[in-house]
Amino acid sequence: MKRLVDLPGGSIATHRITTEGLPVRFMYREEPMHVQDSGWRFFSGINEDDEYVNDPAHSSVYALNTIANYDQTIIPFLESPIGAVFEKPQGASDWQAVSDFMPPQE
């Protein structure tokens, strides 16, 4: 694994990315849950309905560098502020800011 980013904190990513190898297509940064949490959440956007996403068996905590190794296109956005939301629509090559997403409430 290459050292691509030196940003601290963990993130949550679905297994569609880390196990199945799908690219990151949706990401948002919410208020961190604890001091070691960056607040970043990463999804492939493919077959990740509410039932899938709400099952803890389908995601894990990873260092930001780990997810950057899966998909380097996320790197320019990792220092975005809390509340940032980005998507890369299927077939698109560029990330787009999203303004109408409300993260799930705990």
A tleap script that builds the chain and sets N, CA, C and O, in Angstrom:
source leaprc.protein.ff14SB
mol = sequence {
  NMET LYS ARG LEU VAL ASP LEU PRO GLY GLY
  SER ILE ALA THR HIE ARG ILE THR THR GLU
  GLY LEU PRO VAL ARG PHE MET TYR ARG GLU
  GLU PRO MET HIE VAL GLN ASP SER GLY TRP
  ARG PHE PHE SER GLY ILE ASN GLU ASP ASP
  GLU TYR VAL ASN ASP PRO ALA HIE SER SER
  VAL TYR ALA LEU ASN THR ILE ALA ASN TYR
  ASP GLN THR ILE ILE PRO PHE LEU GLU SER
  PRO ILE GLY ALA VAL PHE GLU LYS PRO GLN
  GLY ALA SER ASP TRP GLN ALA VAL SER ASP
  PHE MET PRO PRO GLN CGLU
}
set mol.1.N position { 0.836 -1.173 0.000 }
set mol.1.CA position { 0.000 0.000 0.000 }
set mol.1.C position { 0.887 1.245 0.000 }
set mol.1.O position { 1.827 1.352 0.787 }
set mol.2.N position { 0.577 2.168 -0.881 }
set mol.2.CA position { 1.339 3.411 -0.984 }
set mol.2.C position { 0.859 4.424 0.042 }
set mol.2.O position { -0.315 4.438 0.410 }
set mol.3.N position { 1.775 5.275 0.504 }
set mol.3.CA position { 1.413 6.384 1.377 }
set mol.3.C position { 0.993 7.521 0.444 }
set mol.3.O position { 1.833 8.188 -0.159 }
set mol.4.N position { -0.323 7.728 0.339 }
set mol.4.CA position { -0.865 8.754 -0.555 }
set mol.4.C position { -1.323 9.989 0.199 }
set mol.4.O position { -1.253 11.103 -0.320 }
set mol.5.N position { -1.790 9.794 1.420 }
set mol.5.CA position { -2.241 10.923 2.252 }
set mol.5.C position { -1.758 10.710 3.681 }
set mol.5.O position { -1.642 9.579 4.154 }
set mol.6.N position { -1.485 11.806 4.347 }
set mol.6.CA position { -1.052 11.748 5.746 }
set mol.6.C position { -2.094 12.356 6.667 }
set mol.6.O position { -1.760 12.826 7.755 }
set mol.7.N position { -3.325 12.355 6.256 }
set mol.7.CA position { -4.389 12.930 7.072 }
set mol.7.C position { -4.800 11.935 8.157 }
set mol.7.O position { -4.917 10.737 7.900 }
set mol.8.N position { -5.015 12.440 9.361 }
set mol.8.CA position { -5.373 11.552 10.460 }
set mol.8.C position { -6.842 11.150 10.413 }
set mol.8.O position { -7.660 11.781 9.743 }
set mol.9.N position { -7.145 10.110 11.125 }
set mol.9.CA position { -8.529 9.720 11.329 }
set mol.9.C position { -8.983 8.584 10.441 }
set mol.9.O position { -8.484 8.372 9.336 }
set mol.10.N position { -9.939 7.875 10.968 }
set mol.10.CA position { -10.543 6.780 10.238 }
set mol.10.C position { -11.736 7.266 9.428 }
set mol.10.O position { -12.174 8.409 9.551 }
set mol.11.N position { -12.241 6.375 8.606 }
set mol.11.CA position { -13.414 6.647 7.790 }
set mol.11.C position { -14.218 5.361 7.710 }
set mol.11.O position { -13.730 4.284 8.051 }
set mol.12.N position { -15.439 5.486 7.260 }
set mol.12.CA position { -16.273 4.307 7.064 }
set mol.12.C position { -16.475 4.127 5.570 }
set mol.12.O position { -16.820 5.072 4.861 }
set mol.13.N position { -16.256 2.907 5.100 }
set mol.13.CA position { -16.462 2.589 3.680 }
set mol.13.C position { -17.195 1.267 3.578 }
set mol.13.O position { -17.008 0.369 4.399 }
set mol.14.N position { -18.032 1.160 2.558 }
set mol.14.CA position { -18.761 -0.087 2.372 }
set mol.14.C position { -17.860 -1.138 1.726 }
set mol.14.O position { -16.845 -0.829 1.100 }
set mol.15.N position { -18.265 -2.357 1.900 }
set mol.15.CA position { -17.511 -3.479 1.334 }
set mol.15.C position { -17.640 -3.558 -0.180 }
set mol.15.O position { -16.877 -4.273 -0.830 }
set mol.16.N position { -18.598 -2.830 -0.750 }
set mol.16.CA position { -18.667 -2.774 -2.218 }
set mol.16.C position { -17.362 -2.176 -2.752 }
set mol.16.O position { -16.908 -2.545 -3.835 }
set mol.17.N position { -16.763 -1.259 -1.997 }
set mol.17.CA position { -15.498 -0.633 -2.393 }
set mol.17.C position { -14.325 -1.524 -1.995 }
set mol.17.O position { -13.491 -1.869 -2.833 }
set mol.18.N position { -14.260 -1.895 -0.726 }
set mol.18.CA position { -13.064 -2.550 -0.199 }
set mol.18.C position { -12.984 -4.036 -0.478 }
set mol.18.O position { -11.888 -4.595 -0.522 }
set mol.19.N position { -14.109 -4.685 -0.665 }
set mol.19.CA position { -14.097 -6.127 -0.933 }
set mol.19.C position { -14.370 -6.428 -2.403 }
set mol.19.O position { -13.721 -7.281 -3.010 }
set mol.20.N position { -15.340 -5.714 -2.961 }
set mol.20.CA position { -15.734 -5.985 -4.350 }
set mol.20.C position { -14.955 -5.158 -5.369 }
set mol.20.O position { -14.994 -5.452 -6.563 }
set mol.21.N position { -14.246 -4.123 -4.906 }
set mol.21.CA position { -13.409 -3.341 -5.801 }
set mol.21.C position { -14.129 -2.300 -6.636 }
set mol.21.O position { -13.582 -1.820 -7.629 }
set mol.22.N position { -15.351 -1.942 -6.251 }
set mol.22.CA position { -16.060 -0.896 -6.990 }
set mol.22.C position { -15.473 0.469 -6.629 }
set mol.22.O position { -14.967 0.647 -5.521 }
set mol.23.N position { -15.536 1.421 -7.541 }
set mol.23.CA position { -14.980 2.745 -7.238 }
set mol.23.C position { -15.876 3.512 -6.259 }
set mol.23.O position { -17.061 3.213 -6.111 }
set mol.24.N position { -15.289 4.489 -5.606 }
set mol.24.CA position { -16.068 5.401 -4.771 }
set mol.24.C position { -16.857 6.298 -5.714 }
set mol.24.O position { -16.289 6.883 -6.636 }
set mol.25.N position { -18.165 6.411 -5.489 }
set mol.25.CA position { -19.000 7.261 -6.332 }
set mol.25.C position { -19.823 8.246 -5.501 }
set mol.25.O position { -20.486 9.127 -6.048 }
set mol.26.N position { -19.776 8.088 -4.167 }
set mol.26.CA position { -20.492 9.011 -3.296 }
set mol.26.C position { -19.733 9.100 -1.981 }
set mol.26.O position { -19.329 8.081 -1.421 }
set mol.27.N position { -19.541 10.314 -1.491 }
set mol.27.CA position { -18.830 10.483 -0.226 }
set mol.27.C position { -19.322 11.738 0.461 }
set mol.27.O position { -19.662 12.732 -0.179 }
set mol.28.N position { -19.352 11.668 1.764 }
set mol.28.CA position { -19.716 12.847 2.535 }
set mol.28.C position { -18.920 12.864 3.827 }
set mol.28.O position { -18.405 11.846 4.290 }
set mol.29.N position { -18.842 14.069 4.393 }
set mol.29.CA position { -18.118 14.239 5.646 }
set mol.29.C position { -19.080 14.804 6.680 }
set mol.29.O position { -19.625 15.897 6.526 }
set mol.30.N position { -19.270 14.031 7.731 }
set mol.30.CA position { -20.143 14.464 8.802 }
set mol.30.C position { -19.331 14.749 10.063 }
set mol.30.O position { -18.122 14.522 10.105 }
set mol.31.N position { -19.997 15.236 11.056 }
set mol.31.CA position { -19.344 15.495 12.336 }
set mol.31.C position { -18.738 14.178 12.830 }
set mol.31.O position { -19.448 13.175 12.916 }
set mol.32.N position { -17.455 14.160 13.152 }
set mol.32.CA position { -16.824 12.914 13.625 }
set mol.32.C position { -17.512 12.373 14.883 }
set mol.32.O position { -17.999 13.137 15.717 }
set mol.33.N position { -17.543 11.063 15.001 }
set mol.33.CA position { -18.179 10.412 16.142 }
set mol.33.C position { -17.249 10.346 17.348 }
set mol.33.O position { -17.715 10.182 18.476 }
set mol.34.N position { -15.938 10.471 17.127 }
set mol.34.CA position { -14.948 10.471 18.203 }
set mol.34.C position { -13.655 11.064 17.659 }
set mol.34.O position { -13.569 11.377 16.472 }
set mol.35.N position { -12.664 11.219 18.506 }
set mol.35.CA position { -11.438 11.938 18.144 }
set mol.35.C position { -10.658 11.269 16.998 }
set mol.35.O position { -9.942 11.954 16.267 }
set mol.36.N position { -10.784 9.964 16.834 }
set mol.36.CA position { -10.036 9.273 15.771 }
set mol.36.C position { -10.835 9.122 14.476 }
set mol.36.O position { -10.403 8.428 13.555 }
set mol.37.N position { -11.979 9.762 14.409 }
set mol.37.CA position { -12.852 9.686 13.242 }
set mol.37.C position { -12.679 10.942 12.402 }
set mol.37.O position { -12.781 12.052 12.925 }
set mol.38.N position { -12.419 10.784 11.106 }
set mol.38.CA position { -12.307 11.938 10.208 }
set mol.38.C position { -13.677 12.486 9.824 }
set mol.38.O position { -13.794 13.638 9.404 }
set mol.39.N position { -14.711 11.664 9.968 }
set mol.39.CA position { -16.055 12.044 9.554 }
set mol.39.C position { -16.402 11.623 8.137 }
set mol.39.O position { -17.552 11.763 7.721 }
set mol.40.N position { -15.429 11.108 7.383 }
set mol.40.CA position { -15.684 10.716 5.987 }
set mol.40.C position { -16.409 9.378 5.919 }
set mol.40.O position { -16.119 8.450 6.674 }
set mol.41.N position { -17.368 9.308 4.984 }
set mol.41.CA position { -18.144 8.098 4.696 }
set mol.41.C position { -18.101 7.894 3.187 }
set mol.41.O position { -18.375 8.817 2.421 }
set mol.42.N position { -17.752 6.670 2.760 }
set mol.42.CA position { -17.547 6.386 1.339 }
set mol.42.C position { -18.458 5.248 0.869 }
set mol.42.O position { -18.613 4.233 1.549 }
set mol.43.N position { -19.052 5.444 -0.306 }
set mol.43.CA position { -19.988 4.476 -0.875 }
set mol.43.C position { -19.721 4.314 -2.371 }
set mol.43.O position { -19.208 5.221 -3.026 }
set mol.44.N position { -20.078 3.141 -2.896 }
set mol.44.CA position { -19.970 2.936 -4.338 }
set mol.44.C position { -21.223 3.433 -5.045 }
set mol.44.O position { -21.180 3.778 -6.226 }
set mol.45.N position { -22.335 3.470 -4.325 }
set mol.45.CA position { -23.596 3.882 -4.938 }
set mol.45.C position { -24.234 2.807 -5.778 }
set mol.45.O position { -25.243 3.050 -6.440 }
set mol.46.N position { -23.654 1.603 -5.761 }
set mol.46.CA position { -24.184 0.485 -6.553 }
set mol.46.C position { -24.753 -0.553 -5.582 }
set mol.46.O position { -24.027 -1.115 -4.762 }
set mol.47.N position { -26.034 -0.791 -5.685 }
set mol.47.CA position { -26.706 -1.782 -4.823 }
set mol.47.C position { -26.458 -1.522 -3.338 }
set mol.47.O position { -26.220 -2.458 -2.574 }
set mol.48.N position { -26.513 -0.265 -2.930 }
set mol.48.CA position { -26.341 0.102 -1.528 }
set mol.48.C position { -27.604 0.816 -1.034 }
set mol.48.O position { -27.572 2.000 -0.697 }
set mol.49.N position { -28.697 0.084 -1.000 }
set mol.49.CA position { -29.930 0.675 -0.494 }
set mol.49.C position { -29.838 0.828 1.026 }
set mol.49.O position { -28.839 0.444 1.633 }
set mol.50.N position { -30.873 1.383 1.629 }
set mol.50.CA position { -30.865 1.619 3.074 }
set mol.50.C position { -30.624 0.341 3.866 }
set mol.50.O position { -29.896 0.353 4.858 }
set mol.51.N position { -31.226 -0.749 3.438 }
set mol.51.CA position { -31.048 -2.022 4.142 }
set mol.51.C position { -29.576 -2.444 4.136 }
set mol.51.O position { -29.050 -2.877 5.162 }
set mol.52.N position { -28.926 -2.322 3.004 }
set mol.52.CA position { -27.512 -2.682 2.898 }
set mol.52.C position { -26.652 -1.769 3.768 }
set mol.52.O position { -25.837 -2.245 4.558 }
set mol.53.N position { -26.836 -0.460 3.622 }
set mol.53.CA position { -26.005 0.512 4.327 }
set mol.53.C position { -26.207 0.447 5.840 }
set mol.53.O position { -25.258 0.655 6.596 }
set mol.54.N position { -27.415 0.164 6.287 }
set mol.54.CA position { -27.700 0.122 7.722 }
set mol.54.C position { -27.255 -1.162 8.402 }
set mol.54.O position { -27.342 -1.275 9.625 }
set mol.55.N position { -26.786 -2.122 7.636 }
set mol.55.CA position { -26.271 -3.372 8.212 }
set mol.55.C position { -24.774 -3.216 8.457 }
set mol.55.O position { -24.004 -3.113 7.502 }
set mol.56.N position { -24.342 -3.198 9.739 }
set mol.56.CA position { -22.920 -2.983 10.043 }
set mol.56.C position { -21.990 -4.035 9.433 }
set mol.56.O position { -20.784 -3.807 9.344 }
set mol.57.N position { -22.519 -5.154 9.023 }
set mol.57.CA position { -21.691 -6.196 8.407 }
set mol.57.C position { -21.227 -5.804 7.005 }
set mol.57.O position { -20.357 -6.462 6.435 }
set mol.58.N position { -21.800 -4.739 6.445 }
set mol.58.CA position { -21.463 -4.333 5.080 }
set mol.58.C position { -20.491 -3.166 4.994 }
set mol.58.O position { -20.223 -2.670 3.899 }
set mol.59.N position { -19.962 -2.723 6.114 }
set mol.59.CA position { -18.986 -1.644 6.091 }
set mol.59.C position { -18.008 -1.813 7.245 }
set mol.59.O position { -18.267 -2.547 8.199 }
set mol.60.N position { -16.886 -1.122 7.138 }
set mol.60.CA position { -15.849 -1.186 8.173 }
set mol.60.C position { -15.157 0.160 8.268 }
set mol.60.O position { -15.358 1.044 7.435 }
set mol.61.N position { -14.341 0.297 9.300 }
set mol.61.CA position { -13.552 1.503 9.509 }
set mol.61.C position { -12.193 1.312 8.854 }
set mol.61.O position { -11.542 0.282 9.029 }
set mol.62.N position { -11.771 2.331 8.092 }
set mol.62.CA position { -10.493 2.288 7.383 }
set mol.62.C position { -9.785 3.627 7.522 }
set mol.62.O position { -10.431 4.665 7.660 }
set mol.63.N position { -8.468 3.603 7.485 }
set mol.63.CA position { -7.695 4.842 7.415 }
set mol.63.C position { -7.988 5.527 6.081 }
set mol.63.O position { -8.254 4.865 5.078 }
set mol.64.N position { -7.936 6.845 6.083 }
set mol.64.CA position { -8.151 7.575 4.832 }
set mol.64.C position { -7.163 7.143 3.760 }
set mol.64.O position { -7.519 7.065 2.585 }
set mol.65.N position { -5.929 6.863 4.153 }
set mol.65.CA position { -4.930 6.421 3.187 }
set mol.65.C position { -5.349 5.109 2.513 }
set mol.65.O position { -5.086 4.912 1.327 }
set mol.66.N position { -5.986 4.232 3.248 }
set mol.66.CA position { -6.442 2.963 2.672 }
set mol.66.C position { -7.465 3.207 1.576 }
set mol.66.O position { -7.362 2.639 0.489 }
set mol.67.N position { -8.450 4.048 1.856 }
set mol.67.CA position { -9.482 4.321 0.847 }
set mol.67.C position { -8.882 5.082 -0.329 }
set mol.67.O position { -9.285 4.870 -1.472 }
set mol.68.N position { -7.928 5.961 -0.063 }
set mol.68.CA position { -7.247 6.665 -1.159 }
set mol.68.C position { -6.512 5.684 -2.068 }
set mol.68.O position { -6.397 5.929 -3.269 }
set mol.69.N position { -6.023 4.595 -1.522 }
set mol.69.CA position { -5.378 3.576 -2.344 }
set mol.69.C position { -6.390 2.822 -3.204 }
set mol.69.O position { -6.047 2.349 -4.287 }
set mol.70.N position { -7.613 2.709 -2.739 }
set mol.70.CA position { -8.664 2.093 -3.558 }
set mol.70.C position { -9.111 3.027 -4.672 }
set mol.70.O position { -9.399 2.579 -5.782 }
set mol.71.N position { -9.170 4.332 -4.382 }
set mol.71.CA position { -9.660 5.297 -5.369 }
set mol.71.C position { -8.971 6.647 -5.147 }
set mol.71.O position { -9.388 7.428 -4.291 }
set mol.72.N position { -7.926 6.914 -5.914 }
set mol.72.CA position { -7.131 8.127 -5.739 }
set mol.72.C position { -7.883 9.401 -6.111 }
set mol.72.O position { -7.436 10.495 -5.766 }
set mol.73.N position { -9.007 9.286 -6.804 }
set mol.73.CA position { -9.742 10.493 -7.190 }
set mol.73.C position { -10.354 11.212 -5.990 }
set mol.73.O position { -10.780 12.359 -6.121 }
set mol.74.N position { -10.406 10.566 -4.826 }
set mol.74.CA position { -10.971 11.213 -3.636 }
set mol.74.C position { -9.989 12.173 -2.966 }
set mol.74.O position { -10.399 13.049 -2.205 }
set mol.75.N position { -8.707 12.014 -3.243 }
set mol.75.CA position { -7.660 12.740 -2.512 }
set mol.75.C position { -7.854 14.258 -2.504 }
set mol.75.O position { -7.722 14.858 -1.437 }
set mol.76.N position { -8.157 14.913 -3.625 }
set mol.76.CA position { -8.286 16.373 -3.585 }
set mol.76.C position { -9.408 16.889 -2.674 }
set mol.76.O position { -9.435 18.074 -2.345 }
set mol.77.N position { -10.325 16.018 -2.268 }
set mol.77.CA position { -11.488 16.434 -1.490 }
set mol.77.C position { -11.364 16.146 0.007 }
set mol.77.O position { -12.206 16.587 0.789 }
set mol.78.N position { -10.336 15.421 0.410 }
set mol.78.CA position { -10.254 14.932 1.782 }
set mol.78.C position { -10.096 16.021 2.849 }
set mol.78.O position { -10.345 15.764 4.027 }
set mol.79.N position { -9.695 17.208 2.462 }
set mol.79.CA position { -9.595 18.290 3.439 }
set mol.79.C position { -10.816 19.213 3.390 }
set mol.79.O position { -10.801 20.306 3.956 }
set mol.80.N position { -11.851 18.770 2.718 }
set mol.80.CA position { -13.104 19.540 2.679 }
set mol.80.C position { -13.714 19.581 4.074 }
set mol.80.O position { -13.481 18.688 4.888 }
set mol.81.N position { -14.497 20.624 4.346 }
set mol.81.CA position { -15.069 20.774 5.685 }
set mol.81.C position { -16.195 19.787 5.969 }
set mol.81.O position { -16.747 19.158 5.067 }
set mol.82.N position { -16.511 19.678 7.240 }
set mol.82.CA position { -17.664 18.881 7.654 }
set mol.82.C position { -18.887 19.430 6.940 }
set mol.82.O position { -19.081 20.643 6.860 }
set mol.83.N position { -19.704 18.531 6.426 }
set mol.83.CA position { -20.882 18.913 5.648 }
set mol.83.C position { -20.674 18.785 4.154 }
set mol.83.O position { -21.633 18.878 3.387 }
set mol.84.N position { -19.429 18.571 3.721 }
set mol.84.CA position { -19.150 18.416 2.288 }
set mol.84.C position { -19.730 17.091 1.785 }
set mol.84.O position { -19.659 16.065 2.461 }
set mol.85.N position { -20.299 17.142 0.591 }
set mol.85.CA position { -20.893 15.957 -0.038 }
set mol.85.C position { -20.526 15.996 -1.515 }
set mol.85.O position { -20.669 17.026 -2.174 }
set mol.86.N position { -20.050 14.858 -2.030 }
set mol.86.CA position { -19.653 14.782 -3.434 }
set mol.86.C position { -20.152 13.480 -4.049 }
set mol.86.O position { -20.261 12.455 -3.376 }
set mol.87.N position { -20.451 13.546 -5.338 }
set mol.87.CA position { -20.823 12.340 -6.076 }
set mol.87.C position { -20.157 12.350 -7.437 }
set mol.87.O position { -19.841 13.398 -8.000 }
set mol.88.N position { -19.957 11.147 -7.940 }
set mol.88.CA position { -19.456 10.976 -9.293 }
set mol.88.C position { -20.465 10.060 -9.983 }
set mol.88.O position { -20.405 8.841 -9.823 }
set mol.89.N position { -21.391 10.640 -10.750 }
set mol.89.CA position { -22.428 9.829 -11.389 }
set mol.89.C position { -21.838 8.732 -12.276 }
set mol.89.O position { -20.747 8.875 -12.828 }
set mol.90.N position { -22.569 7.661 -12.395 }
set mol.90.CA position { -22.163 6.548 -13.244 }
set mol.90.C position { -21.798 7.072 -14.624 }
set mol.90.O position { -22.580 7.798 -15.238 }
set mol.91.N position { -20.626 6.713 -15.115 }
set mol.91.CA position { -20.163 7.137 -16.424 }
set mol.91.C position { -19.440 8.473 -16.443 }
set mol.91.O position { -18.820 8.830 -17.445 }
set mol.92.N position { -19.513 9.217 -15.338 }
set mol.92.CA position { -18.830 10.518 -15.272 }
set mol.92.C position { -17.403 10.321 -14.785 }
set mol.92.O position { -17.099 9.338 -14.109 }
set mol.93.N position { -16.533 11.255 -15.128 }
set mol.93.CA position { -15.153 11.164 -14.666 }
set mol.93.C position { -14.823 12.207 -13.609 }
set mol.93.O position { -13.775 12.133 -12.967 }
set mol.94.N position { -15.717 13.184 -13.423 }
set mol.94.CA position { -15.462 14.255 -12.464 }
set mol.94.C position { -16.440 14.202 -11.302 }
set mol.94.O position { -17.597 13.811 -11.458 }
set mol.95.N position { -15.950 14.603 -10.133 }
set mol.95.CA position { -16.777 14.720 -8.937 }
set mol.95.C position { -17.616 15.981 -9.023 }
set mol.95.O position { -17.193 16.989 -9.590 }
set mol.96.N position { -18.817 15.913 -8.452 }
set mol.96.CA position { -19.715 17.060 -8.385 }
set mol.96.C position { -20.131 17.276 -6.939 }
set mol.96.O position { -20.392 16.317 -6.214 }
set mol.97.N position { -20.194 18.526 -6.523 }
set mol.97.CA position { -20.701 18.846 -5.191 }
set mol.97.C position { -22.205 18.585 -5.159 }
set mol.97.O position { -22.909 18.823 -6.140 }
set mol.98.N position { -22.682 18.097 -4.028 }
set mol.98.CA position { -24.102 17.805 -3.839 }
set mol.98.C position { -24.621 18.755 -2.759 }
set mol.98.O position { -23.988 18.920 -1.716 }
set mol.99.N position { -25.757 19.369 -3.006 }
set mol.99.CA position { -26.279 20.320 -2.028 }
set mol.99.C position { -27.577 19.862 -1.369 }
set mol.99.O position { -28.042 20.506 -0.427 }
set mol.100.N position { -28.170 18.770 -1.839 }
set mol.100.CA position { -29.466 18.361 -1.305 }
set mol.100.C position { -29.435 17.039 -0.536 }
set mol.100.O position { -30.452 16.351 -0.451 }
set mol.101.N position { -28.278 16.680 0.023 }
set mol.101.CA position { -28.142 15.426 0.776 }
set mol.101.C position { -28.152 15.717 2.262 }
set mol.101.O position { -27.467 16.621 2.742 }
set mol.102.N position { -28.943 14.931 2.983 }
set mol.102.CA position { -28.964 15.025 4.449 }
set mol.102.C position { -28.417 13.705 4.992 }
set mol.102.O position { -29.017 12.653 4.770 }
set mol.103.N position { -27.280 13.747 5.704 }
set mol.103.CA position { -26.728 12.518 6.255 }
set mol.103.C position { -27.685 11.882 7.252 }
set mol.103.O position { -28.482 12.575 7.884 }
set mol.104.N position { -27.606 10.565 7.391 }
set mol.104.CA position { -28.489 9.889 8.355 }
set mol.104.C position { -28.219 10.380 9.767 }
set mol.104.O position { -27.081 10.695 10.114 }
set mol.105.N position { -29.250 10.443 10.569 }
set mol.105.CA position { -29.125 10.869 11.959 }
set mol.105.C position { -29.019 9.642 12.852 }
set mol.105.O position { -29.758 8.671 12.693 }
set mol.106.N position { -28.107 9.706 13.773 }
set mol.106.CA position { -27.921 8.589 14.722 }
set mol.106.C position { -29.028 8.590 15.742 }
set mol.106.O position { -29.053 7.733 16.626 }
savepdb mol mol.pdb
quit
